[in-house]
Amino acid sequence: MSIDARNRACRRLSLRLAAFTAPLLGSAAAFAQDAAAAAPPVVDSGDTAWVLTSTALVLMMTLPGLALFYGGLVRAKNVLNVLVQCFFCAGVVGVLWILVGYSLAFSGDGAYVGDLAKAGLAGVTIDSVTANFATPPRNIPEYVFIMFQAMFAIITPALIIGAVAERMKFSAFVAFISIWVLVVYCPLAHMVWGGGWIFDAGAIDFAGGLVVHMSSGFSALVAALLIGPRRGHGKEAMPPHNLVLCLTGAGLLWTGWFGFNAGSALSAGPLAALAFLNTSTAASTATLTWAAIEWMHRGKPTALGVATAAVAGLVAITPACGNVSPMGAIAIGIGVSIICYGAVTILKPMFGYDDSLDAFGVHGVGGAWGALAAGIFATTLGAGIESNAQQIIVQLKSIAFTAVFAPLATVVILLGIKAVIGLRPDEEDEAIGLDLSEHSENAYVHE
């Protein structure tokens, strides 16, 4: 066979092979594309592990941190009632969050509240992911994000216990937190974190100054006013029954707060490291500043002051921890001690309201200062914000809205509960203590 004939034969064979293999190659390419599309998104295991750990730390803030902190501050006859209230927050809110709360907060694109598209976690599977704040963003399982946010929803209504401690019927409390978390917390969480109008405005609230502390603190104030003071308030001494429990709880809160703030980065990276550092720096600064103020004002620092100061510092840095420098955290810690010390030692006695455990004085006032300070000291501005001055204006609008919305909704909820089942136990039950009258138990057995 000549060379030309052999070349022509080879070309014919090549064409036949190409005609035969083209469909196979096309099918393989299409299969590869389909397989790539069907493959679940890549999840970062390190980030996932950190957020799982943070979720457990935030639960520890409520159980046992807040429970012991508040429990030590009340009288011995009411300590179990406070602990049971904290446990019921974990129980009631933990279930409501799965049924409707998560969907209301993080589903849909409404300006004020989400929708019910993810009620009962509809559409969420083991392969569903949530992007975090890493650069570039990485994925964590949506189930982990759901549980992390559930811990925030649990602790927020529990903070209100501090204003109504020792004088609210347990049935009324359970009804209140069930309604409040859906009517107040979930809409605010959506507005700030879920794509609502505060989010779109570029407000800074890294871990919950508006959503958690201001909402609970300002609601706590109106709850204290509406329910009225404890019987004997202002006439008889009502000192904390166990400051050891109180300081132990404060220490657990400080530890758990690393999950609260640094966990809000949703990643184990530089942003979490900054939030972690700022969290402890602000708490340390607030503790020293409060002690110095007490030393000058009262002649000596107190254990109660130390515990209160640490919590106030943690509250104030919460909205700003991912957006300020460590020096900004120090300034925030100094400011919150001055402001909150005035709120609990001057403002409260001046107006005579019975904010039993200073929920408003620490969380309401401290949260508002932290939200404002986030704009003052921000080194990283909100989306679309061009200057700290512009950021401060956005922060003030968000603070004003929260300070009006949360307490107004709380008044409506409490008036409705009062009309149906009442808010307070009778005088005799309150006198013997809520441990016995509401739970038929005593915290301490006397031989």
Summary of the structure (lengths in Angstrom):
residues: 447
radius of gyration: 27.2
end to end distance: 116.3
largest distance: 121.0
contacts: 1688
relative contact order: 0.14
helix: 72%
strand: 2%
